[in-house]
């Protein structure tokens, strides 16, 4: 059921996720939260976020569709940190998405987050490093083995969006235009940061869309 909902989120460009079971059970959730898209935060926060983005832009964010960068997307969320008392006031987080670049079938974004505790910072996103072995070492043939051998931190996400009602960032990277090979990640906002909770990979260039889940901390057991 969860895998079907995850696939629908990718294909339709929108989604509904209920509260993650793991967060409910172990208390890892950040507490009550609300997320809405706003026209703009305070001007000085946006200016500082843009300065930080420009200072850390790097080669991963060196292109624009329009000759100049479009206006960033800005979202606010309220949450209660895990260290706060149950009756403590909610805190506010501001998420700002900057356009990085675009190709034939993928575009990239960088994210900046502001919270009262951490201030303003550029986000990096955990991704699993995979070892993938195909039959006869042919990427069009079935996979014999696919396993996680470590994790990396990525400064940008591909084809990503902030899903406000779920306080999550979804990324779906096509490995080629057909989309039959791809990787999809879901990072959930909790306790003032974004954590990787689900990752799917379709590693075979076989003309079919059939991803496999390699990491899942979101679905119920």
N, C-alpha and C positions, 0 to 999 in steps of 0.2 A: 504494500500500500504506500509506504513512504517513498519507495523508489519510483512509483508511478507519479506521485505528486511532484517529486524532484524533476522528473523528465518533463512534465507539463509546464513547470516553471521555466525551463530552458526554452522549450519550443514556443510558448505563448508570450514570453517576455514579461510575465507577471506571475505572481504566485501567492499561495496562502500556506503558511506553516503555523501549526499550533505551537505552544510553548514546548521546548525540547524536554523530553522525559528525563534525560540525565540531569539537567539543571533543576528540575523539580525535585528529584530524588536526593541529590547531594548538596543542594543549597548553593550551587555555583552561580546561579542567576544573579543579576545585579539588582533585582527588586523591581517594583512597578516601573514601567517605562512607557513613554508615549513618543511617537515620532511623526513629525509633519514636515513637509517642504515649505520653506519660507522664502520670501522674495530676496532678502538680504539680511546678514547679521549686522552688528555694529561695523561702521566703516573702518575703524581702526583695526578690528580683528581681521577683516577681509584683507586689508592692506598688508598686515603682518604675515598672514597666510600666503599671500601672493609673493612677498619678499622671500619667505622660506622656500616656497616652491621654486622660484627662480634660482635661488642659491644652491639648491640640491637637484636641479633639473636633470643634468647629465645627458648622456647620449640616448638614454631610453626615452626621453621626452624632447625630441629635437624637431618635430614636424607638426604642421597644422593643416587642416582641410581648407582653411579660408585665408591663408596668408598671415593671419594673426589669430591668437588663441581666442576661442569663444569664451563668454562669461562662465565662470565656474558654477557648478551646482552646489547649493547650500542646504543643509538639513540640520535641524535641532532635535535633540532627544533629551528627555529627563529620566534620571535613574537614581537609585539609592545604592551606594557602594556597600560591599559586603561587610566592611568594618564599621558601618554606621548603625546606630540603634534603629529599631523598627519605627520609632516615631520621629526620627530625624527628617528634616526637610529634604526633598528631592534636589539633586544637583543637575546641572545642565551640561550637555556635551554638544559641540558643534562640529559637524562633519562637512568638509569641503572637497569636492571632486574637481580636479583639474584635467583638462584634455591634454594628452601627450602627443598622439599621432595616429595616423590611419593608413592602412594599406588596402589591398583589393577586397578583403573580406574580414579583416580584423581592425579594431581600433583600441587604443590603450589609454588608460587614465591613471593618474596618481591621486592619492588621498592625503589630506591633512586633517588632524583631529585636535580639538581644543577641549580640555577639561580643567576644572579648577585645580585639581591635584597635580596634573602633569604639565599644564600649560599647553603651548602650541607645539605640535610635533608632526613630522612626516611619518606616515605609516609604512611599514613593510609587512608583507603577508606570507605566512608559512605555507610552503607547498612541499609535498613529498617528492623525494628523488626516487625514481623508479628504475628497476632493472627489468627489461622486457625481452623475452626470447620467443621468437616465432618459429614455427616449423620450417626447416630447411633455411632458416635465416631469411625468410621471404616475408616482408611486411604485409603482403596481401593474403597470407595464409593464417590459420588460427594460431592463437597464442599458446605456447607450451608452459610458460611461466611468467608471472608478473608480480613482483614483490617490492615493498618499500625497503630501501637500503639507507635512508637518511632523510634529512629535511633541509630545505634551503629557505631563504627569505627574499621575496621578490619586491622590488620597489614600485612596480606598476602591475596592473591587472588588465587582462584582455577581455574586450566585450563585456564590461562590468556594469552593474547597476546597483543602486541602493534600494532595497525593498523595505520601505518605511514601516509597513504594518508588521513586519517580522524582525525589525532592527537588525538587518543582515545585509551583507554585500554578496552578490552572486556574480561569478565570472564564468564565461563559456568561451574557451579559445579553440577556434577551428585550426586544425593542422594543415588543412588544404580547403580550397573553396567549396568542394562538394560537401564538406562537413561530416564525412563518414569516419574520420579520425579526429579526435578532440580530447580536451580535458575540461572538467567543470568543477569549480570549487564553491563552497559556501562558508562564509566567515560570519559568525554570530557576535553581535555586540552584547557584552555582559561584563559587569564590574568595571566599566570605563575603558574597555579595550575590545578589539575584534579577535576572535579565536577561530581557527580552522576547525569546523565540525563535520564536514562531509566533502569527499573528493571522489570523482568518477573519471574514468579514462576509457576511451574507445581507441585502442592502439592499432587497429587493423584497417588498412586501406583496401577494404573489400566492397565498397559501394553500399554498405548497410550501416545504419545508425544503431549500434548495440553496445552501449557503454557498460563497464563493470565498475562496481563500487570497490574502491581500494581502502577507504578510510571512512568510518561512520561513528561519530560521537553524538549524532543528532537523533537518530531513530531509537525507538524503544527496543529493548532486547527481545 
